[in-house]
Amino acid sequence: MDTWKRYGEKEVSHSMAHYLQAVAALKGEKGFARVGDIADRLGVSKSGVTSMLRTLHARGYVDHEPYGCVELTEVGRGLAERTESNRRVLQVFLTDILSVDESVAEEDACMIEHLVSPPVMLELLRLTSFLRSDAPEARAFLESFRRGGAACVGHAPGGCDLCGPVCLRDALSPMAGETLTRIDDTPR
């Protein structure tokens, strides 16, 4: 099956991941999570929370008795922790390594956090940890990366082996009102 068709088959949807994270965060902060607390945290209606809890319960991610506290199952807790860990790694990579503005990194990490496979996240964690280390090779790489200009030679199709027939820089150029912060010819 084509990869794009499998997008909807992910273990949890973006919304489910946020509900699981909200329950985990509330349990950590207050020691319990109730429907009203989850609704307040996510800015949704109580009936919306109740509906999602039914779905999460049917999948084995939460236990919830009407008018009672919400409990994460072991599987639900694992998914919440993995999603939160993914978000953290992605946000640190985007801000500390790529120098993306923090608000953009936070939003993008949130959009990506539940989609990336565990093996890829482990490698991204490994790369991020190395590049944030004091290893001379890491320092030299980051300095060179931040000083470097655009990767494309001449910004023309066929101008570099990464782009191929379409210049990736041109394809990634911002839409109206957006700005490119790291894909330009200015020294870093």
Contacts in CASP RR format, 6 or more apart in sequence:
PFRMAT RR
TARGET T0000
AUTHOR 0000-0000-0000
METHOD contacts of the structure
MODEL  1
MDTWKRYGEKEVSHSMAHYLQAVAALKGEKGFARVGDIADRLGVSKSGVT
SMLRTLHARGYVDHEPYGCVELTEVGRGLAERTESNRRVLQVFLTDILSV
DESVAEEDACMIEHLVSPPVMLELLRLTSFLRSDAPEARAFLESFRRGGA
ACVGHAPGGCDLCGPVCLRDALSPMAGETLTRIDDTPR
7 115 0 8 1.000
10 114 0 8 1.000
10 115 0 8 1.000
11 79 0 8 1.000
11 114 0 8 1.000
12 20 0 8 1.000
12 61 0 8 1.000
12 79 0 8 1.000
12 83 0 8 1.000
12 114 0 8 1.000
13 114 0 8 1.000
14 111 0 8 1.000
14 114 0 8 1.000
15 52 0 8 1.000
16 52 0 8 1.000
16 55 0 8 1.000
16 56 0 8 1.000
16 59 0 8 1.000
16 61 0 8 1.000
17 79 0 8 1.000
17 80 0 8 1.000
17 83 0 8 1.000
17 113 0 8 1.000
17 114 0 8 1.000
18 42 0 8 1.000
19 38 0 8 1.000
19 42 0 8 1.000
19 49 0 8 1.000
19 52 0 8 1.000
19 53 0 8 1.000
19 56 0 8 1.000
20 56 0 8 1.000
20 61 0 8 1.000
20 62 0 8 1.000
20 72 0 8 1.000
20 76 0 8 1.000
20 79 0 8 1.000
20 80 0 8 1.000
20 83 0 8 1.000
21 80 0 8 1.000
21 83 0 8 1.000
21 84 0 8 1.000
22 33 0 8 1.000
22 38 0 8 1.000
22 41 0 8 1.000
22 42 0 8 1.000
23 33 0 8 1.000
23 38 0 8 1.000
23 62 0 8 1.000
23 70 0 8 1.000
23 72 0 8 1.000
23 80 0 8 1.000
24 72 0 8 1.000
24 77 0 8 1.000
24 80 0 8 1.000
24 81 0 8 1.000
24 84 0 8 1.000
25 41 0 8 1.000
26 32 0 8 1.000
26 33 0 8 1.000
26 37 0 8 1.000
26 38 0 8 1.000
26 41 0 8 1.000
27 33 0 8 1.000
27 72 0 8 1.000
30 37 0 8 1.000
32 69 0 8 1.000
33 69 0 8 1.000
33 70 0 8 1.000
33 71 0 8 1.000
34 68 0 8 1.000
34 69 0 8 1.000
34 70 0 8 1.000
35 46 0 8 1.000
35 49 0 8 1.000
35 50 0 8 1.000
35 53 0 8 1.000
35 68 0 8 1.000
35 70 0 8 1.000
36 46 0 8 1.000
36 49 0 8 1.000
38 44 0 8 1.000
38 49 0 8 1.000
38 70 0 8 1.000
39 45 0 8 1.000
39 46 0 8 1.000
39 48 0 8 1.000
39 49 0 8 1.000
42 49 0 8 1.000
53 62 0 8 1.000
53 64 0 8 1.000
53 70 0 8 1.000
56 62 0 8 1.000
56 76 0 8 1.000
57 63 0 8 1.000
57 64 0 8 1.000
60 73 0 8 1.000
60 75 0 8 1.000
60 76 0 8 1.000
61 72 0 8 1.000
61 73 0 8 1.000
61 75 0 8 1.000
61 76 0 8 1.000
61 79 0 8 1.000
62 70 0 8 1.000
62 71 0 8 1.000
62 72 0 8 1.000
62 73 0 8 1.000
62 76 0 8 1.000
63 70 0 8 1.000
63 71 0 8 1.000
63 73 0 8 1.000
64 70 0 8 1.000
64 71 0 8 1.000
72 78 0 8 1.000
72 80 0 8 1.000
82 118 0 8 1.000
83 113 0 8 1.000
83 114 0 8 1.000
84 113 0 8 1.000
85 121 0 8 1.000
86 109 0 8 1.000
86 112 0 8 1.000
86 113 0 8 1.000
86 114 0 8 1.000
86 116 0 8 1.000
86 121 0 8 1.000
87 109 0 8 1.000
87 110 0 8 1.000
87 113 0 8 1.000
88 109 0 8 1.000
89 121 0 8 1.000
89 124 0 8 1.000
89 125 0 8 1.000
89 128 0 8 1.000
90 105 0 8 1.000
90 108 0 8 1.000
90 109 0 8 1.000
90 112 0 8 1.000
90 113 0 8 1.000
90 116 0 8 1.000
90 124 0 8 1.000
91 105 0 8 1.000
91 106 0 8 1.000
91 109 0 8 1.000
92 128 0 8 1.000
92 132 0 8 1.000
93 124 0 8 1.000
93 127 0 8 1.000
93 128 0 8 1.000
94 100 0 8 1.000
94 104 0 8 1.000
94 105 0 8 1.000
94 108 0 8 1.000
94 109 0 8 1.000
95 101 0 8 1.000
95 102 0 8 1.000
95 105 0 8 1.000
96 128 0 8 1.000
96 131 0 8 1.000
96 132 0 8 1.000
97 127 0 8 1.000
97 128 0 8 1.000
97 131 0 8 1.000
97 132 0 8 1.000
97 142 0 8 1.000
98 182 0 8 1.000
99 146 0 8 1.000
99 181 0 8 1.000
99 182 0 8 1.000
99 188 0 8 1.000
100 108 0 8 1.000
100 181 0 8 1.000
100 182 0 8 1.000
101 181 0 8 1.000
116 124 0 8 1.000
130 138 0 8 1.000
131 138 0 8 1.000
131 141 0 8 1.000
131 142 0 8 1.000
132 138 0 8 1.000
145 188 0 8 1.000
146 188 0 8 1.000
147 187 0 8 1.000
147 188 0 8 1.000
148 187 0 8 1.000
148 188 0 8 1.000
149 184 0 8 1.000
149 185 0 8 1.000
149 186 0 8 1.000
149 187 0 8 1.000
149 188 0 8 1.000
150 169 0 8 1.000
150 183 0 8 1.000
150 184 0 8 1.000
150 185 0 8 1.000
151 160 0 8 1.000
151 162 0 8 1.000
151 168 0 8 1.000
151 169 0 8 1.000
151 183 0 8 1.000
152 159 0 8 1.000
152 160 0 8 1.000
152 162 0 8 1.000
152 163 0 8 1.000
152 167 0 8 1.000
152 168 0 8 1.000
152 169 0 8 1.000
153 159 0 8 1.000
153 160 0 8 1.000
155 167 0 8 1.000
155 169 0 8 1.000
155 170 0 8 1.000
156 167 0 8 1.000
157 163 0 8 1.000
157 164 0 8 1.000
157 165 0 8 1.000
157 166 0 8 1.000
157 167 0 8 1.000
158 164 0 8 1.000
158 165 0 8 1.000
158 167 0 8 1.000
159 167 0 8 1.000
162 168 0 8 1.000
163 169 0 8 1.000
169 183 0 8 1.000
172 180 0 8 1.000
172 183 0 8 1.000
173 180 0 8 1.000
174 180 0 8 1.000
182 188 0 8 1.000
END
